[in-house]
Amino acid sequence: MPSLADFADRDVHTRRVTRETDTAGVDGVRARADRGLRWAVGALVTDPADRLLFVYEDDIWKLPGGGVETGETRQEAVCREVREETGVRIAVDELAAVTEVTVTDGDREATFFFGTYRGTADATALASDPGLDGESIETVTWRDSVPENCLDESLVRRLR
């Protein structure tokens, strides 16, 4: 498993966070790790007007993203996830941040890495039915600023 020290010689912001979750959340991270899938990715996407792309899911604003699947590079995964969640195709720029995320249900914990990439979109049309079946994405939008109630708000502002 990589460590944050692996990114020390790169111009990448690194940090560690711990998030409370339920038993299913810990089990999900562990199940992915058992299959060798220890990474998730997201993108700070800008359009030609320098607006940011956000999804609203589970009562919080967040950058579009999700898990890296078997056989995918992280860059391929972030392009796929942004397209699936928002309908927007992006060009991936550099890796901007790596977060070591530990999820805990109070008794158990599991850890994965989340890579945040910069991305650019030429087209701004958004999906009318965002996300895949079974996802709880309520809306996607372009914003001039970081919304209140944003997951990882301080990181998004730092990278902005």
N, C-alpha and C positions, 0 to 999 in steps of 0.2 A: 504494500500500500504506500502511496506517495506521502510526503510530509510537506508542510508549508515551507520548510527550509529548501525544498527543491526549486522554489520560485524566487529565492533570495537574490539571485544574480540577474533577474529580469525586472523590467519596469512594470511590475504587477503588484497591486495592493493586496495584502494578505491579512486575514483575520480569522478568529475562532468565535463561534456562537453556539449557545445551547438553547434548544427550544423544547418547551413542554408539548407533549403529544399524548395520545392514548396508546393502548397496547397494540392496536392495529397499525399505528404509525411506526412504532419500533419494529414490529414484525415485518412490515413492508420494506423498510430499509435493510433489515437483516436478510430478507429473502433475495433482494437485488444483489447484496454483497456476496451471498452464497453462490450466485451465478456470475460473479466477477464484475458486476455492474456497480461501481463505487462512485460514479460521477453523475451529476445533473448539471444542466446548463441553462443560462438565460441570456437575454440580450438587451442592452440599452440601445434601442433603435431610434435613430433620428430620421426625419424626412427633410426634403429640400428647404422647408421653412424653419428647420431646427427644432421642431416639436418632438416630443417623446411619445413612444407607444406604450400603452398600459392595458392590462386586462383586469377586470374586476371579477373576483372569484372568491367564494367563501367569505363574503363580507369584508374583503380587503383588496386594495389596489396592489398590483405587483407587475414586474417585468414579465413578458412572455418567456416561457421556457419549460423544461421538463427533463426527464431522464434520458441518458444516453443508452441506446439499445445495442445489443450484440452486433459486432461488425461495423458499427458507425464510428467515425471520428467525432470528437466533440464539436468541431465546426459543422459537420454534416448534421449532427443532432440539433444544434441551435437553429440552423436554417429550417429544418423540418418542423421543430416545435413552434417557431414563430409563425410559419405558414399554416400549420394545423390550428393554432389557437386564434389567429387573427386574419388569415387570408393574405397576409403581406409577404412578399418575397424580399429577401434581404441579401446584401453583400456583407460578408463577415469581415470586420476589421480585426484589430488586435484583442488578445485576452487582456482584460482590464483589471480583473480581481479574481482571487480564489478564496473561498470561504470554507473552512473546515466546520461542518455542521454536525453537532451531536444532538440527537433527539432522545428524550427521556420520558418515560411514563411514571417516573418517581421511583421505580424499582429496578428497571432495566434501561439500558441505553444502546444506541447504535450510532455509527459515524459514517458520513459520506462527504464528498467534496462537491462544491458548487462553483462552476466557472462562469463568470459574467464577462461576456464579450461586448465589444462595441459593434454596432451594425448600422448600415444605411439602407434606406428604402427610396427608390425612385418614384414608385407609385404609392398613393395614399389611400386607395380604396380599401375598405375593411369588409370582412366577411359579414354577411347579414345574419348568419347562424354560427357564431364563433365556437371554436372547440370541436372536439370529437364527441360522438354519442357517449353518454356516461360522465362527461366532464361537467362541472358546475359553473362554467364561465357565463356570467350574466351579460357582460358587455365588453367591448374593446373600444379604445378611443385614442386619438392624438391629443396631447396636452402641451401647453406652453410652459407649464411648471409642474413640479412634483406634487401630486395630490396629498391631502391629509389622509391619514389612515393607509399609509403605503408601507408594505413589507420592506424591511431593510432601507427605510427612508434615508438614514444618514449615509449609507453606502451610495445610493442613487444620487443624492446631492453631491457627494464627494466626486463621483465619476462624471457628473454633468459638466 
